[in-house]
Amino acid sequence: MNATQTIERPRRASAAQRALADRIVADDAKRSDAVSSVPTSVYTDPAHFEAEKATLFAKMPQVIAPAALLGEPGMAVPHDLTGKPLLLTRDKQGKAHVFMNVCRHRGTRLVEGSEAQCSARLVCPYHAWTYKLDGELLALPRTDAFPDLDKKQYGLVELPSEEAGGLIWFCPAKTADFAHARELAPDFAAFGMDEGVLFRRKTHEVASNWKLIMDAFLESYHVTRLHSATIGPFFKDGITAGDLVGPHHRSAVGRMEEMEAIDLDDMDALRRTVTFAYQLVPATVIVPSPDYVNVMTIWPQAHNRTLVEDFMIIPEEPKTDKARDHWERSWKLLDGGVFASEDFRAAELGQQGLESGTIEQLTLGTLEDGIRQFHETLQERIAALR
């Protein structure tokens, strides 16, 4: 071996991921033994939706995008899905920021569109006030027309944010605690999200309450039925182990007999036999596949209308047509098939049924207990943030 060569070592599972795997092997996963329910009104009542918007989505830290959306320094991406004009940037030092996409002069939208842009500076289209990607006001025409203006006081308005484990979190409120984001970071780094690249990004409009979309990723009861024509055949019933990181749900479904033959610290091997899932409150879903990760950020627009932005993160840029074709087929399978045609469609059909008033509550079996826990977490957070 050449002295300059390096040995590529397997990516290691985080301590928390290994603990869930150990519970599956030991058949020590806890599951509810009782049927539970969720009231229909949490999906259909506009007043309840407004309470969620005023608390969960206005005061809690949440994921806005994977870090791979800003793959290099000198990038800016407008983001409007929250209902306010935001701007994500990565400055020349590599730090990610979340700003209001608003010029400090006359309030003009600073960057148009929704696609990533590469630029060393941001120039307002109205009067050409110019900002650095760290938000600092760099220059403005005719400075003599603004006597005594202190440029340091006219930087872009920045929202609290933190990049951790390949995700960019932000908070609409001025104060935010990102401790849980940092606690989850080793898990996402174990999937390679902190080094991955963005392959595809798409926004879906779904005619349903946002929680019906989240619910689909909190139980495996539907997988072999709803997804019978896509991914269902690849899944077998397994043991589910889960825990909470603050309000955030983390779960793993695995088959004990297959796991006994692998190194549970080897993340590549573990991902082939265990299906991990993360439901980050208020509304983000992380779905790792054996060789890539889907990040779905969910943005409620009304009690019966939701926007879902789906990102596919892969280990490296495709270097061949064969590699590109592989990732393209994977993208079409999940984003266009499993998510759009099956999960999101099921949410729309569910909303139609719930809006009819036929049932007053959703009945949840023991395989759907994650939904009950999720809704209890939301109610606790709403009460605490009012």
Secondary structure, 3 states (H helix, E strand, C coil): CCCCCCCCCCCECCHHHHHHHHHHHCCCCCCCCCCEEEECHHHHCHHHHHHHHHHHHHHCCEEEEEHHHHCCCCEEEEECCCCCCEEEEECCCCCEEEEECECCCCCCECCCCCCCEECCEEECCCCCCEEECCCCEEECCCHHHCCCCCHHHCCCCEECEEEECCEEEECCCCCCCCHHHHHHHHHHHHCCCCCCEEEEEEEEEECCCHHHHHHHCCCCCCHHHHCCCCCHHHCCCCEEEEEEECCEEEEEEECHHHHCCCCCCEHHHHHHHEEEEEEECCCEEEEECCCCEEEEEEEEEECCEEEEEEEEEECCCCCCHHHHHHHHHHHHHHHHHHHHHHHHHHHHHHHHHHHCCCCCEEEECHHHHHHHHHHHHHHHHHHHHC
